[in-house]
Amino acid sequence: MMTDIIPKLPMRNKAITKDYYVNQLGFTDIGSQDFDGYLILQRDQIEIHFFEFKDLNPKENYGQVYIRTDRIDTLYQSLIANGSAIHPSGPLQVKPWGQKEFSMLDPDHNLLTFGQSV
């Protein structure tokens, strides 16, 4: 039986990616070892892995992940207060499919969409 899904997203620079997710989004580095070209981060029950792709063109990156939350308003306000940039097309709003969502782009243009059922 399947129990979890862990997205693996591309990154150009491990230090920049780690800084963004830890200092802007509140993730923690949980890699028990510092693997060359690989990063493992976690916040609450969400785990995301990153693999190094130095030649990645961010404008051609279609990496994306949808993260469900049970406190969308609190999360959104905490990220705004932290100075995190919300995607210009992704402010917090209720979508026709019954989700309250917002989106962000990380430094490599991986799209992060956060959502909660309404």
N, C-alpha and C positions, 0 to 999 in steps of 0.2 A: 504494500500500500504506500502511496506517495504521502509524504508528510510536510515537506517544505519546498520552496523554490527560492533560489538565491541568484539574482541577476549578476552577470559579469559584464562590466562596461569598459570601454577603452579609455585610456588616459595618456596624455603626452608626457606629463611630468608628475612623478609620484609626490614630490614635496608640495607642489601647488594643489593637487587634488586632495591630499591629506589635509592641508591647511584649510581649504574651502569647507570640506565636509565636517571637520572637527570644530573649527572656529566660527563658521557661519551657520551650520545646520545642527551642531550638537552631537555628532557621531563620536565614537571612540575607536581608536585603532586596537583591534583585538588579535592581530597577528602575533602569535607567540614567538615568531622569529621574523626578522626583517628579510623577506624574500626579495631578491633582486627582480625588479620589474613587476611586482605583484603587491597588491594592497587589500587588506580585509578590514572593513569598518562595520560598526554596529551602533544602532540607536534603538532602545527599547527592544522589541522582538524582530526588528528589521536588520538584515545583514546584506551588505552589498560588497562584491568583489570587483577589483579593477585590475586590468592587465595593461602593461605598457605597450603603446603603439605610437612611437615617436614621430612617425610620418603622417599621423592622422591630420586630415584637414577638417577643422571643426565645422566649417560651412557644409561639409559633405557627411557629417556624422548623423546617423539616424538612431543612435542608441537612446533608448527610453525605458522608463520603468514607472509603473503605477503603484503608489503606496497608499494603502487604506489606513485611516486613522479613526479614532472614536472621539477626538477633540479637535476638529478642524479649525474652529474659530480661535482657540487658544494657540494652536500651532502657528497659524497664519499671523496672529498678532505678535507672537514671540519672534518670528523671523523678521517681520517688519521692524520691530523694536531693535533688533540686532543689526539692521542695515542691509539685510539680504535683499537682493534684487528679484522681484517677481517678474515673470515673463510678461512682456507688453500685451500679449494676447491671452494671458492666463490669470487675470485677477480672480479673487475669490468670488464665486458665483454658483448659483444652482443651475445645473444643466438639465436639459429635457429628459435625460435618462435616469433622473432621480438621484443624482449625486451632487453634493456641494464640493467644488474643486477649486484648486489653483495650481499653477505650474511655474517652474523655474528652470533655467539652464545652468548647468555647472560650467566650469572653465573650458571644458572640451565640447560643449554644446550637447551633452547628454540631457534629454528632457526628463525632468522629474515632475510627475503629476501626483498631487496628494488629494485624496477624496474620502468623503464620508457619505453614507446613505442618509437621505432625508425622509 
